[in-house]
Amino acid sequence: MKVSAIPQYGYYNNVRPCQKVNSAPAFCGGSYEKMMENVLARDLMSRADVEKAMSDLYFASVKESGITKTSVYPLLSEWLALKGTYLIEELCKPIAKVRSDMRDIIFKSYDENLAVLEKGDDKLIYIMNLGKHGFWNTVFENESAPNDIKVVFMADNGCFEVGTNKKGKLITEQSWHSGYWKKNVYNMFFGDRISHKTGDASEPVIWPAV
């Protein structure tokens, strides 16, 4: 019998693995770090709660000293401040239906996580593009399929991700660097939470002997 631990953040079943930033960002416990701790502890019951979490993290991040605003910041700043969940839905549409001023974000984020705000070499907020929803849609780059894109807020103590599932429902994931995570799924029309799961990526998995 073989016992092994699940790698941290290793629970995506996409063709291209999630590309996280450096494991020890130098955020120095500022307002952004404290806000991340607050958001990770929240029980996000509705879309409105998700919107508030994204807004709170955004405003905390811009208060950090020594941040760099990237070239996509002017386009995305208002969305992140006021309508973050709508930004997710826009980016996750099939490419032909995405607003023309946002299509470059889809293309630029395909090969590498696209930073919105940076601090030194670390990305505080970035766009993560995992291709298309659906294995074969990703393999064949089906342009009519919805994009599998997440907005990620990263801090020293964990990260907060917002995206959609293959059915277009809003999803969030609150992940601690310890390995503990919480995942939520929300109703497309009413915005209430319809699914809630927790887990610990640091716990060992026992594989049956071959």
Beta strands, then each sheet from edge to edge (+ up, - down):
strand 1: 2-5
strand 2: 67-69
strand 3: 114-119
strand 4: 122-132
strand 5: 147-155
strand 6: 158-164
strand 7: 170-176
strand 8: 180-186
strand 9: 193-200
strand 10: 204-207
sheet 1: 1+ 10-
sheet 2: 2+ 3- 4+ 5- 6+ 7- 8+ 9-
end
